[in-house]
Amino acid sequence: MSVKILVNGSTAYDVLLGYDGSFADAIDPSALDALSVSFFAPHYARHHGGTGANIAWNLNLLGIDPMLVTTIGTDGGDYRTLLEDRGISVEHVEQLTSGATATAIIGTDSSERQITFFHPGADAHGSFPDLSEEREDISHAIISPRNAVLMMEGVRWCDKYKVPYLFDPGQQVIALSDDELRFGTEHSAGVIANEYEWGLISSRLNITEENALLKTQMVIVTQGESGVTCFCEEGALNIGPCTPDQVVNPTGAGDAFRAGLLAGMQADWSRIDTLRLGNALGSLAVEIEGTLIDHVDCDAVWSRAEIAYGEKLPNLS
């Protein structure tokens, strides 16, 4: 039985900046051609992050075995050790001496809007490994933001070896061509994006959530504190939020959601249950500063989902 989930994504250091106000108030839509704006950020933190590492970390917390495919740089050794110490395989964590590990600078305002700058570092020179001999160990995959070339190599590998994958272009939507976005979407088991990202994808490909289903099984649009909507053959499934006890920083919530979703998919749960688990795990991520939750009490996660939705989640095993 296939037991691993392939996670193709970035490993990065996150610099988190917090702005006490609204980004929207400082931006004049009528003067975008002359845009030059600065935000004073009194809140600063630096943490481990990256979409691939975050998703793999959260899968591990749920007892799922991730196969992380990523690249780190000269300063990534400690991060690699951290992953290994947590029981996450680093066999396909490539380390290069051609640059630093990727860095994300993420600004968040008081309404949880975010502006992110991402420097790929060594990942710009990374490679995708030959996983053909490990195909039978892989049940599902996710293609998340990293070097766009390596994202598409992951897409093509999954397509060639018939691995059902979630296509998660995220911040790399603008780096992928229309043909790449279309190929990644049409060969996937589902597309996942936030509202803004889906707006870009649908506009560039001239598709709606409904006609996208002619090519892929589902379109998942995350909506932050409003929950998530999944468009699939069952219709539009609107899953309300799983409210956190407190909101510290939303960075990493989407990656935790994706881990919960993948865990449910691997267990062959219903779509509603997978989305609910994703929301429950994501709600834990916003309660901490940084993206790596130190420990998860699965009973508490299941209880949180039951309180939010009035029904128990199945067991993963």
Backbone bond lengths (Angstrom), bond angles and torsions (degrees), N, CA, C in turn:
res aa  C-N    CA-C-N  psi(-1)  N-CA   C-N-CA  omega(-1)  CA-C   N-CA-C  phi
1 M - - - 1.458 - - 1.525 109.74 -
2 S 1.344 117.43 134.51 1.452 121.67 177.41 1.528 109.53 -69.01
3 V 1.325 115.86 132.93 1.454 118.21 -173.04 1.524 113.82 -127.07
4 K 1.313 119.03 -10.38 1.457 120.77 -175.92 1.527 111.62 -103.65
5 I 1.326 115.02 154.18 1.451 121.49 174.02 1.519 107.95 -114.82
6 L 1.321 116.49 121.09 1.451 122.27 178.59 1.529 109.40 -75.37
7 V 1.324 115.98 124.59 1.462 121.96 178.92 1.522 108.23 -118.54
8 N 1.323 116.21 106.13 1.458 122.34 178.67 1.524 107.44 -103.25
9 G 1.332 116.94 107.41 1.459 119.83 -176.58 1.509 111.16 -169.98
10 S 1.301 115.93 -177.48 1.457 120.91 -174.47 1.522 112.91 -82.40
11 T 1.307 115.03 154.62 1.463 123.87 163.88 1.519 105.68 -118.14
12 A 1.316 116.91 126.43 1.460 119.60 -171.27 1.518 111.30 -148.15
13 Y 1.308 114.36 164.37 1.456 121.19 167.28 1.527 107.67 -99.50
14 D 1.326 116.26 131.93 1.459 121.92 -178.64 1.521 110.70 -101.27
15 V 1.302 116.19 127.76 1.452 122.10 169.22 1.522 106.73 -103.98
16 L 1.325 116.57 113.50 1.458 122.32 -174.78 1.527 110.04 -102.79
17 L 1.314 116.16 124.08 1.457 122.99 179.21 1.522 109.05 -119.18
18 G 1.310 116.73 134.64 1.458 120.64 -179.30 1.519 111.40 -114.57
19 Y 1.342 116.29 129.01 1.464 123.20 -179.85 1.521 109.21 -109.61
20 D 1.325 117.08 125.21 1.468 121.63 -179.80 1.523 109.90 -86.38
21 G 1.305 115.45 80.86 1.457 121.38 -178.23 1.511 108.88 163.62
22 S 1.322 116.47 -166.37 1.463 121.90 -178.60 1.518 110.54 -113.10
23 F 1.333 116.63 127.19 1.457 119.70 173.90 1.530 110.83 -56.91
24 A 1.332 115.83 -37.94 1.464 120.75 -175.25 1.524 111.85 -62.09
25 D 1.328 117.27 -33.47 1.465 120.04 -178.08 1.518 112.79 -67.93
26 A 1.331 116.63 -21.70 1.465 120.54 -176.24 1.524 112.96 -98.50
27 I 1.322 117.17 -1.97 1.467 120.82 -177.23 1.519 109.84 -114.70
28 D 1.314 116.43 122.41 1.459 122.98 178.85 1.529 108.13 -94.55
29 P 1.334 118.33 109.02 1.473 119.98 -177.38 1.522 113.55 -58.58
30 S 1.324 117.81 -23.98 1.468 120.39 -178.49 1.523 112.54 -83.03
31 A 1.341 116.30 -5.68 1.468 119.43 -176.77 1.522 111.87 -125.49
32 L 1.330 117.02 31.84 1.461 119.95 -176.70 1.520 112.74 -65.20
33 D 1.337 117.34 -27.58 1.464 119.72 179.39 1.522 111.76 -65.15
34 A 1.312 116.83 -22.97 1.459 121.17 -179.69 1.525 111.41 -112.43
35 L 1.328 116.19 23.33 1.462 120.62 -174.82 1.525 111.51 -58.76
36 S 1.315 115.67 124.62 1.463 122.99 173.69 1.517 105.76 -155.68
37 V 1.325 115.92 100.40 1.454 119.58 -171.12 1.527 109.96 -136.42
38 S 1.307 116.19 147.61 1.465 122.03 178.74 1.520 108.75 -131.17
39 F 1.335 115.91 140.82 1.455 121.02 178.98 1.530 109.00 -118.02
40 F 1.313 116.62 129.29 1.450 121.55 176.24 1.520 108.58 -79.63
41 A 1.340 116.42 120.70 1.463 121.18 -174.38 1.524 110.10 -115.86
42 P 1.335 117.80 96.58 1.467 119.81 -178.92 1.525 113.71 -74.41
43 H 1.330 117.45 -13.65 1.469 121.35 -176.79 1.533 109.57 -105.14
44 Y 1.319 116.50 125.22 1.465 121.85 -177.38 1.521 109.80 -136.48
45 A 1.326 115.52 139.27 1.464 121.00 172.68 1.528 108.08 -155.35
46 R 1.325 116.82 152.35 1.464 121.81 176.37 1.517 108.17 -127.07
47 H 1.331 116.11 129.10 1.459 120.65 -173.31 1.528 110.53 -140.36
48 H 1.324 115.25 167.59 1.462 121.35 168.15 1.533 108.18 -72.62
49 G 1.324 115.93 144.05 1.461 119.34 179.77 1.519 111.42 -163.05
50 G 1.321 115.18 -147.95 1.460 121.73 -175.10 1.515 110.39 98.40
51 T 1.325 117.10 135.16 1.467 120.46 -174.31 1.525 112.59 -58.63
52 G 1.332 116.23 -45.34 1.465 118.94 -177.83 1.518 112.27 -64.93
53 A 1.330 116.11 -49.20 1.457 120.13 -179.40 1.526 111.20 -63.05
54 N 1.333 116.94 -40.82 1.467 120.34 179.22 1.524 111.76 -60.78
55 I 1.327 116.28 -47.09 1.471 120.40 -178.20 1.525 109.97 -65.21
56 A 1.338 116.39 -44.91 1.470 119.99 179.12 1.524 110.57 -60.78
57 W 1.314 117.22 -42.12 1.468 122.50 -179.83 1.529 110.32 -59.93
58 N 1.323 116.50 -46.51 1.468 120.48 -178.34 1.522 112.36 -69.73
59 L 1.325 117.83 -35.36 1.463 119.95 173.76 1.519 110.24 -61.28
60 N 1.317 116.10 -42.40 1.461 120.81 178.69 1.528 111.05 -61.04
61 L 1.334 117.72 -39.41 1.459 121.43 178.18 1.529 111.88 -61.07
62 L 1.339 115.72 -30.32 1.467 120.83 179.57 1.528 112.35 -87.51
63 G 1.321 117.16 1.41 1.457 120.47 -179.88 1.506 114.02 85.39
64 I 1.343 117.04 14.46 1.460 122.08 178.78 1.526 108.66 -97.43
65 D 1.320 117.23 144.14 1.460 122.65 -177.60 1.528 110.11 -92.61
66 P 1.340 118.21 107.52 1.465 119.06 178.36 1.519 111.80 -88.41
67 M 1.326 116.45 150.21 1.462 122.80 170.55 1.522 105.83 -111.08
68 L 1.324 116.17 95.76 1.462 121.60 -174.82 1.526 110.57 -83.28
69 V 1.335 115.82 123.61 1.457 122.62 175.88 1.522 107.20 -114.32
70 T 1.325 116.71 113.31 1.460 120.99 -171.94 1.517 109.00 -162.18
71 T 1.321 116.23 173.39 1.458 122.03 179.13 1.523 109.78 -132.30
72 I 1.330 116.57 136.23 1.454 122.16 174.94 1.518 109.27 -120.98
73 G 1.336 116.07 167.42 1.451 120.76 -178.15 1.517 112.80 -109.83
74 T 1.311 115.08 -159.61 1.462 120.87 -174.73 1.519 113.08 -61.98
75 D 1.339 117.30 -26.76 1.457 121.41 -177.97 1.527 112.48 -98.66
76 G 1.328 117.17 14.06 1.460 120.12 -173.78 1.513 115.74 -96.23
77 G 1.330 117.39 1.86 1.459 119.41 -175.69 1.517 113.73 -61.01
78 D 1.324 116.85 -42.13 1.462 119.91 -179.94 1.529 111.13 -65.29
79 Y 1.332 116.21 -36.63 1.467 120.22 178.76 1.529 109.12 -65.93
80 R 1.305 116.32 -44.17 1.472 120.90 178.11 1.528 110.08 -57.78
81 T 1.321 116.58 -43.46 1.463 120.88 178.92 1.519 111.31 -64.43
82 L 1.324 116.69 -39.92 1.466 120.96 177.86 1.523 110.85 -59.26
83 L 1.319 116.66 -45.46 1.467 120.85 178.59 1.528 110.69 -62.73
84 E 1.324 115.75 -45.83 1.461 120.39 -178.31 1.521 111.32 -63.37
85 D 1.340 116.82 -40.59 1.457 120.78 179.13 1.527 112.11 -63.24
86 R 1.331 116.91 -26.25 1.457 121.10 177.89 1.526 113.04 -86.07
87 G 1.319 116.61 2.33 1.454 119.77 178.19 1.507 114.31 87.60
88 I 1.335 117.65 14.36 1.460 121.96 177.80 1.529 108.16 -92.76
89 S 1.316 117.09 125.84 1.458 120.77 -179.09 1.524 110.59 -61.72
90 V 1.323 116.35 132.84 1.464 121.16 177.86 1.535 110.57 -111.71
91 E 1.327 115.74 18.11 1.461 120.39 -178.79 1.521 112.00 -56.52
92 H 1.343 116.48 -36.55 1.461 120.36 -177.92 1.524 112.30 -110.13
93 V 1.334 115.40 24.41 1.463 120.72 170.14 1.527 106.78 -91.24
94 E 1.294 116.03 100.83 1.459 122.77 -175.87 1.534 109.63 -80.46
95 Q 1.334 116.99 131.13 1.466 120.45 176.84 1.515 109.82 -114.24
96 L 1.337 116.24 125.61 1.455 122.81 -178.87 1.528 110.33 -116.31
97 T 1.297 115.61 156.03 1.458 120.87 177.27 1.523 111.67 -103.22
98 S 1.335 116.24 12.09 1.468 120.54 -175.51 1.521 113.18 -87.94
99 G 1.328 117.68 1.39 1.451 119.19 -179.91 1.511 111.13 173.56
100 A 1.320 114.80 178.61 1.458 121.08 178.33 1.525 110.22 -79.12
101 T 1.308 116.35 165.95 1.460 121.43 173.45 1.530 108.82 -66.22
102 A 1.316 116.53 149.48 1.456 121.12 -179.42 1.535 111.17 -53.04
103 T 1.328 115.61 150.45 1.457 121.67 -179.65 1.524 109.74 -133.20
104 A 1.325 115.95 133.26 1.462 121.76 174.68 1.522 108.48 -114.20
105 I 1.332 116.76 127.85 1.459 122.44 174.24 1.525 106.55 -107.32
106 I 1.326 116.10 113.35 1.466 121.64 -169.53 1.518 109.37 -119.42
107 G 1.316 115.53 115.25 1.453 121.29 175.76 1.518 110.36 -98.81
108 T 1.312 116.90 131.42 1.464 122.21 -179.03 1.518 109.16 -125.17
109 D 1.356 116.87 131.16 1.460 118.56 177.74 1.523 110.57 -94.41
110 S 1.312 117.58 -177.29 1.458 121.38 -173.52 1.522 112.92 -71.97
111 S 1.341 117.07 -10.90 1.470 121.22 176.27 1.526 111.71 -103.24
112 E 1.333 117.14 13.99 1.461 125.40 178.43 1.523 113.24 68.41
113 R 1.338 117.57 17.14 1.467 119.68 168.41 1.521 107.83 -71.97
114 Q 1.334 115.69 149.60 1.458 118.21 -177.74 1.526 111.83 -134.46
115 I 1.328 114.91 144.30 1.460 123.29 170.37 1.525 106.30 -124.28
116 T 1.329 116.11 127.13 1.459 120.64 -174.54 1.521 111.09 -124.92
117 F 1.324 115.79 136.36 1.460 122.29 168.00 1.522 106.48 -113.91
118 F 1.335 115.88 134.80 1.461 120.33 -175.62 1.515 109.96 -127.25
119 H 1.331 115.63 124.09 1.464 121.59 175.17 1.528 108.03 -105.54
120 P 1.342 118.90 119.44 1.467 120.81 -171.87 1.518 114.53 -71.27
121 G 1.338 117.61 -21.12 1.458 119.31 -179.64 1.521 112.29 56.53
122 A 1.323 115.97 -137.04 1.469 121.18 -176.81 1.523 112.48 -62.98
123 D 1.326 117.23 -23.08 1.464 119.60 -178.56 1.523 111.76 -62.70
124 A 1.327 116.97 -22.48 1.465 120.06 177.09 1.523 111.58 -64.44
125 H 1.340 116.82 -18.41 1.471 121.54 -178.91 1.528 111.51 -117.30
126 G 1.326 116.59 14.47 1.457 120.77 -176.68 1.513 113.43 -75.86
127 S 1.321 115.88 177.89 1.461 121.74 179.99 1.527 109.11 -137.28
128 F 1.310 115.47 158.51 1.462 120.94 176.45 1.524 108.18 -98.86
129 P 1.328 118.24 128.29 1.467 120.36 -173.65 1.525 113.12 -75.88
130 D 1.303 115.88 163.23 1.462 122.31 172.84 1.532 107.91 -81.84
131 L 1.309 116.02 109.24 1.466 121.39 -177.12 1.524 112.12 -107.78
132 S 1.318 116.88 12.72 1.465 119.82 -172.48 1.527 112.38 -58.75
133 E 1.335 117.16 -37.09 1.464 118.83 -178.90 1.525 112.43 -75.58
134 E 1.323 117.44 -11.44 1.453 121.41 179.88 1.526 112.58 -105.09
135 R 1.328 116.69 6.51 1.463 120.40 -176.22 1.514 112.42 -54.75
136 E 1.314 118.49 -42.33 1.465 121.07 -174.99 1.525 112.57 -69.36
137 D 1.319 116.79 -13.31 1.469 120.30 178.11 1.525 112.60 -88.43
138 I 1.335 117.78 -5.70 1.463 121.94 -172.31 1.527 110.44 -108.02
139 S 1.328 115.75 124.07 1.468 119.80 178.81 1.521 111.98 -94.35
140 H 1.336 117.28 -41.03 1.458 123.10 -177.50 1.526 108.70 -144.98
141 A 1.329 114.83 170.28 1.460 119.49 178.17 1.522 109.45 -147.04
142 I 1.319 114.66 162.43 1.461 120.98 170.04 1.518 107.95 -135.08
143 I 1.320 115.57 135.34 1.457 122.65 177.11 1.515 106.71 -106.99
144 S 1.325 116.23 103.52 1.452 122.08 -174.59 1.525 111.09 -111.87
145 P 1.329 117.32 169.22 1.469 120.24 -173.84 1.523 114.62 -58.40
146 R 1.309 114.68 129.80 1.458 125.92 170.30 1.527 106.21 -165.31
147 N 1.317 119.49 -159.82 1.455 122.76 172.06 1.534 109.17 -46.70
148 A 1.337 116.38 120.90 1.462 120.44 -173.44 1.524 112.58 -59.17
149 V 1.327 117.45 -34.07 1.470 120.93 178.12 1.523 110.06 -62.48
150 L 1.332 116.68 -43.01 1.461 120.83 -178.58 1.521 111.61 -73.95
151 M 1.328 117.01 -28.41 1.466 119.53 172.54 1.518 109.98 -60.63
152 M 1.330 116.47 -47.45 1.459 119.97 -177.17 1.528 111.56 -71.91
153 E 1.331 118.22 -29.38 1.464 118.88 173.53 1.527 109.66 -64.59
154 G 1.327 116.53 -38.70 1.454 119.96 175.92 1.513 112.59 -64.55
155 V 1.326 116.80 -41.18 1.464 121.53 176.76 1.524 110.23 -59.49
156 R 1.323 116.37 -48.95 1.470 119.79 -177.51 1.526 111.26 -66.57
157 W 1.345 117.63 -35.50 1.458 119.46 177.99 1.523 110.44 -65.05
158 C 1.331 116.18 -45.22 1.470 119.69 179.28 1.525 111.10 -62.93
159 D 1.324 116.41 -39.33 1.464 119.90 179.02 1.528 110.55 -65.34
160 K 1.323 116.95 -43.39 1.468 121.24 -178.79 1.521 111.51 -63.77
161 Y 1.336 116.68 -41.57 1.456 120.49 -174.83 1.531 113.11 -99.26
162 K 1.327 116.39 12.03 1.469 122.61 173.43 1.538 112.14 58.17
163 V 1.331 115.62 43.94 1.463 120.81 174.65 1.520 107.75 -96.20
164 P 1.327 119.41 119.19 1.468 120.23 178.01 1.528 110.31 -65.54
165 Y 1.318 115.90 125.20 1.460 118.92 -175.47 1.527 111.51 -129.68
166 L 1.325 115.08 149.94 1.458 121.61 169.60 1.523 107.90 -90.06
167 F 1.311 115.88 131.05 1.464 121.23 177.85 1.517 107.82 -96.16
168 D 1.326 115.89 116.55 1.462 123.16 -171.88 1.525 108.87 -128.06
169 P 1.353 117.76 73.01 1.470 119.63 -173.39 1.523 114.07 -67.68
170 G 1.321 117.56 -29.13 1.453 122.20 174.08 1.511 114.23 48.15
171 Q 1.338 115.19 -130.50 1.458 120.76 -176.44 1.522 113.09 -65.59
172 Q 1.332 117.53 -11.91 1.454 120.49 -178.67 1.530 112.46 -91.93
173 V 1.308 117.82 8.25 1.467 120.48 176.69 1.519 110.37 -52.55
174 I 1.333 116.95 -43.28 1.468 119.61 -176.09 1.520 112.09 -74.74
175 A 1.334 118.05 -16.06 1.471 121.03 -179.88 1.523 112.11 -90.81
176 L 1.318 117.88 -15.84 1.461 122.45 -179.10 1.525 109.78 -94.00
177 S 1.314 116.19 140.96 1.467 120.30 177.26 1.526 109.61 -73.55
178 D 1.332 116.10 166.36 1.459 120.05 176.90 1.531 110.43 -59.04
179 D 1.331 116.90 -41.52 1.467 120.11 -179.94 1.531 111.12 -63.76
180 E 1.335 116.98 -38.55 1.458 120.25 179.03 1.523 111.23 -68.42
181 L 1.330 116.70 -43.32 1.469 119.90 176.90 1.524 110.58 -60.20
182 R 1.337 115.48 -41.79 1.466 119.86 -178.42 1.530 110.84 -66.81
183 F 1.322 116.95 -44.31 1.469 120.41 -179.85 1.524 110.06 -63.99
184 G 1.343 116.83 -46.53 1.459 120.34 -179.86 1.508 112.64 -60.48
185 T 1.328 116.17 -37.35 1.461 121.33 179.37 1.518 111.79 -71.70
186 E 1.328 116.23 -49.73 1.455 120.81 -171.30 1.515 113.70 -71.25
187 H 1.325 118.55 -20.10 1.468 120.56 -179.88 1.521 112.67 -103.10
188 S 1.323 116.29 4.91 1.461 120.26 -174.89 1.522 112.47 -91.07
189 A 1.339 114.51 166.05 1.461 120.97 170.56 1.517 110.92 -87.62
190 G 1.324 116.30 -3.63 1.449 121.13 178.52 1.512 110.61 167.96
191 V 1.321 115.86 151.21 1.461 122.79 176.78 1.520 107.90 -111.34
192 I 1.326 116.72 137.98 1.455 120.84 178.05 1.522 109.29 -129.06
193 A 1.343 115.83 133.98 1.458 121.57 -178.20 1.520 108.62 -160.65
194 N 1.332 116.59 159.66 1.458 117.67 170.78 1.529 108.88 -81.93
195 E 1.322 116.51 177.11 1.464 119.88 -173.90 1.531 111.89 -59.53
196 Y 1.317 116.52 -43.36 1.459 119.76 -177.55 1.526 110.59 -66.88
197 E 1.331 116.17 -44.98 1.466 120.36 -179.47 1.522 111.05 -63.45
198 W 1.348 117.08 -41.21 1.460 119.21 179.31 1.523 110.81 -65.45
199 G 1.328 116.61 -34.27 1.460 119.53 176.00 1.517 111.41 -60.16
200 L 1.333 117.10 -41.87 1.460 121.12 177.49 1.526 111.36 -65.55
201 I 1.342 116.21 -45.96 1.470 120.54 -178.41 1.521 110.64 -62.49
202 S 1.320 116.73 -49.50 1.464 120.47 -176.58 1.524 111.66 -64.65
203 S 1.336 116.21 -35.45 1.465 119.45 178.44 1.524 111.36 -68.76
204 R 1.328 116.34 -44.69 1.465 119.40 -177.45 1.517 112.02 -69.15
205 L 1.332 117.74 -34.43 1.465 120.88 -178.55 1.520 112.24 -95.02
206 N 1.334 116.15 -3.58 1.464 121.51 -179.98 1.524 111.31 55.34
207 I 1.339 114.88 50.93 1.458 120.43 179.58 1.522 109.51 -130.86
208 T 1.318 115.31 161.46 1.455 122.02 171.65 1.521 108.23 -111.90
209 E 1.329 116.03 172.49 1.462 118.81 177.13 1.526 110.79 -59.22
210 E 1.338 115.70 -37.55 1.465 120.10 -175.76 1.529 112.16 -71.33
211 N 1.336 118.13 -49.60 1.471 116.58 -177.47 1.520 112.72 -77.18
212 A 1.335 117.52 -13.78 1.463 119.42 171.49 1.523 110.94 -63.57
213 L 1.349 116.38 -26.55 1.460 121.13 -178.28 1.524 112.40 -71.03
214 L 1.328 116.76 -8.32 1.462 119.28 172.82 1.529 110.54 -71.75
215 K 1.333 116.51 -18.67 1.463 121.45 -176.22 1.518 113.44 -116.27
216 T 1.313 118.33 -28.70 1.458 121.51 -178.13 1.525 109.10 -132.99
217 Q 1.332 116.33 161.36 1.460 120.10 -172.36 1.517 113.90 -77.38
218 M 1.320 116.89 -26.96 1.465 118.71 -178.44 1.521 110.47 -160.52
219 V 1.325 114.15 154.43 1.461 122.87 172.11 1.518 106.61 -123.65
220 I 1.332 116.45 120.05 1.457 121.74 -178.07 1.524 108.00 -109.49
221 V 1.328 115.66 120.61 1.461 121.42 -179.54 1.522 108.08 -115.17
222 T 1.329 115.78 112.28 1.462 119.86 179.71 1.524 109.30 -83.20
223 Q 1.334 115.57 144.98 1.462 120.94 -172.10 1.522 112.55 -131.01
224 G 1.331 116.12 29.80 1.452 120.19 175.78 1.514 112.01 59.63
225 E 1.323 115.79 -129.05 1.457 121.30 -176.01 1.527 113.15 -68.96
226 S 1.351 117.26 -7.01 1.468 120.38 177.69 1.528 112.62 -92.49
227 G 1.329 117.38 -6.07 1.461 120.07 178.16 1.510 112.46 104.98
228 V 1.327 116.51 -138.70 1.461 121.37 -175.31 1.523 108.87 -152.43
229 T 1.331 116.09 148.86 1.461 121.79 173.62 1.515 108.78 -121.92
230 C 1.324 115.54 130.59 1.462 121.70 177.65 1.519 108.43 -114.41
231 F 1.319 116.42 120.23 1.455 122.25 176.46 1.532 107.53 -96.21
232 C 1.327 116.68 121.86 1.466 121.37 -176.40 1.528 108.15 -154.43
233 E 1.332 116.13 -173.61 1.462 119.12 -177.10 1.519 112.50 -63.61
234 E 1.333 117.30 -18.24 1.464 121.37 177.89 1.522 112.53 -83.04
235 G 1.330 116.43 -3.25 1.452 120.96 -176.81 1.513 110.45 107.95
236 A 1.323 115.70 -158.63 1.462 121.25 177.95 1.527 108.30 -94.37
237 L 1.335 115.92 111.55 1.457 121.30 179.60 1.519 108.46 -94.17
238 N 1.327 116.24 111.48 1.462 121.16 179.98 1.521 108.65 -99.10
239 I 1.315 115.29 112.61 1.459 121.20 -178.77 1.527 108.32 -108.70
240 G 1.306 115.92 116.25 1.448 120.42 -179.32 1.510 112.41 -66.59
241 P 1.334 117.36 170.09 1.458 120.49 -175.41 1.517 112.70 -73.13
242 C 1.304 115.02 159.06 1.458 122.69 168.37 1.524 104.78 -104.78
243 T 1.307 117.16 104.77 1.457 122.10 -167.67 1.523 111.99 -70.85
244 P 1.335 117.70 127.44 1.465 120.34 177.64 1.523 111.44 -74.31
245 D 1.315 115.90 161.76 1.457 120.47 176.82 1.523 111.19 -70.66
246 Q 1.328 116.28 -30.20 1.461 122.01 177.39 1.515 108.07 -156.21
247 V 1.331 116.83 157.85 1.455 121.50 176.38 1.513 107.81 -114.47
248 V 1.346 116.10 113.86 1.455 121.90 178.02 1.524 109.95 -101.53
249 N 1.353 116.92 -51.23 1.456 122.11 177.52 1.523 108.20 -160.47
250 P 1.340 118.62 129.17 1.466 120.33 -176.65 1.520 114.66 -77.33
251 T 1.343 117.58 -8.95 1.466 119.94 -178.42 1.527 110.42 -59.47
252 G 1.313 116.61 128.08 1.459 121.53 179.40 1.510 114.52 97.68
253 A 1.340 117.53 -13.48 1.461 119.86 -179.33 1.524 111.38 -63.69
254 G 1.336 116.12 -39.11 1.459 119.55 179.62 1.513 112.65 -65.10
255 D 1.329 117.06 -36.81 1.464 120.28 178.78 1.527 110.87 -70.44
256 A 1.333 117.13 -37.87 1.466 120.08 175.29 1.527 110.13 -64.00
257 F 1.336 116.74 -41.15 1.465 120.77 175.91 1.525 110.63 -57.14
258 R 1.311 116.93 -44.94 1.466 121.24 -178.09 1.526 111.33 -63.70
259 A 1.336 116.74 -38.14 1.466 119.81 177.89 1.523 110.76 -63.58
260 G 1.335 117.09 -44.31 1.462 120.22 177.48 1.516 111.72 -61.68
261 L 1.318 115.81 -40.96 1.466 121.26 178.95 1.525 110.60 -62.00
262 L 1.327 117.26 -47.17 1.458 121.29 -179.43 1.520 111.77 -64.17
263 A 1.345 116.19 -38.84 1.467 119.55 178.79 1.525 110.43 -62.22
264 G 1.318 117.19 -43.06 1.456 120.99 177.90 1.515 112.76 -65.99
265 M 1.336 116.44 -38.23 1.467 120.27 177.90 1.513 110.78 -64.40
266 Q 1.335 117.13 -43.04 1.456 120.19 179.60 1.526 111.31 -62.90
267 A 1.341 116.05 -34.32 1.466 120.84 179.79 1.525 112.40 -82.39
268 D 1.350 116.92 0.72 1.462 122.76 178.62 1.529 111.69 62.60
269 W 1.314 116.31 37.94 1.465 121.14 174.77 1.528 110.23 -73.94
270 S 1.322 114.94 168.87 1.456 120.60 170.21 1.523 109.32 -68.00
271 R 1.323 116.63 158.09 1.461 119.56 -179.95 1.532 111.18 -62.77
272 I 1.302 117.04 -37.97 1.466 119.47 -179.63 1.521 110.67 -61.49
273 D 1.315 117.09 -44.43 1.462 119.78 -179.67 1.525 111.86 -66.99
274 T 1.336 117.64 -38.45 1.463 119.24 178.97 1.523 110.59 -64.21
275 L 1.317 116.93 -40.43 1.460 120.74 179.36 1.521 111.18 -66.83
276 R 1.300 116.63 -37.80 1.463 120.27 179.01 1.524 111.59 -66.40
277 L 1.344 116.60 -41.21 1.456 119.21 176.50 1.523 110.18 -63.39
278 G 1.329 116.78 -41.80 1.455 120.02 177.45 1.514 112.08 -58.26
279 N 1.322 117.08 -45.70 1.463 120.73 178.93 1.524 111.61 -63.04
280 A 1.335 116.73 -40.85 1.466 120.40 -178.09 1.529 110.61 -64.86
281 L 1.338 116.64 -44.35 1.457 119.29 179.72 1.525 110.69 -68.87
282 G 1.318 116.50 -39.32 1.460 120.14 177.74 1.517 112.54 -61.60
283 S 1.331 116.81 -33.77 1.469 120.04 -179.24 1.523 111.45 -66.85
284 L 1.329 117.39 -26.41 1.469 120.15 176.04 1.527 111.17 -71.82
285 A 1.338 116.19 -34.76 1.464 120.16 -175.54 1.523 112.03 -66.96
286 V 1.327 118.18 -32.36 1.468 119.42 -178.02 1.524 111.81 -75.64
287 E 1.325 116.52 -10.25 1.463 120.13 -177.45 1.525 112.84 -85.98
288 I 1.337 117.30 -2.06 1.463 120.69 -177.95 1.520 110.45 -125.26
289 E 1.322 116.65 159.38 1.452 123.02 171.58 1.521 107.05 -88.56
290 G 1.331 116.78 118.43 1.461 120.26 -174.35 1.512 109.86 105.57
291 T 1.327 116.08 175.78 1.463 120.62 -171.51 1.519 114.93 -108.98
292 L 1.325 117.98 -14.30 1.465 120.92 -175.31 1.523 110.27 -100.48
293 I 1.335 115.47 105.42 1.462 121.11 177.77 1.526 107.97 -69.47
294 D 1.318 116.66 130.12 1.461 119.21 -175.07 1.519 112.13 -68.26
295 H 1.314 117.57 -40.01 1.463 121.60 -175.46 1.517 109.22 -152.73
296 V 1.301 117.10 143.53 1.458 122.33 175.88 1.521 109.60 -124.73
297 D 1.306 115.93 125.19 1.461 122.11 170.72 1.526 106.65 -88.98
298 C 1.328 116.49 103.58 1.464 119.93 -174.56 1.524 111.80 -59.67
299 D 1.334 117.56 -35.50 1.466 119.82 177.07 1.522 110.53 -60.08
300 A 1.337 116.02 -38.82 1.462 119.79 179.47 1.528 111.40 -69.47
301 V 1.331 116.88 -35.96 1.460 120.30 177.30 1.521 110.08 -64.56
302 W 1.334 116.26 -46.23 1.464 120.65 179.33 1.529 110.30 -62.89
303 S 1.323 116.78 -38.75 1.456 121.25 178.59 1.525 110.89 -65.82
304 R 1.324 116.46 -40.70 1.462 120.40 178.58 1.522 110.73 -62.03
305 A 1.322 116.56 -41.39 1.466 120.10 178.19 1.520 111.35 -65.59
306 E 1.329 116.78 -39.93 1.470 120.01 -179.98 1.525 110.80 -65.12
307 I 1.318 116.90 -40.06 1.467 120.47 178.30 1.530 110.07 -64.30
308 A 1.331 116.77 -40.97 1.461 121.02 -177.14 1.526 112.46 -70.97
309 Y 1.345 117.20 -37.17 1.461 119.96 -169.85 1.524 114.44 -116.76
310 G 1.334 117.22 -6.31 1.464 120.13 174.72 1.509 114.86 77.81
311 E 1.329 117.12 7.38 1.464 121.44 179.49 1.521 109.78 -139.90
312 K 1.330 116.39 148.66 1.452 121.46 179.66 1.525 111.12 -79.27
313 L 1.315 115.77 143.70 1.453 120.94 172.18 1.524 109.24 -80.77
314 P 1.323 118.21 151.03 1.476 120.76 174.04 1.530 109.78 -67.33
315 N 1.321 115.51 172.04 1.461 121.24 172.72 1.531 109.03 -82.66
316 L 1.331 116.42 147.23 1.464 120.13 178.99 1.527 111.38 -73.54
317 S 1.329 117.15 -34.00 1.460 120.00 -176.42 1.523 111.29 -87.35
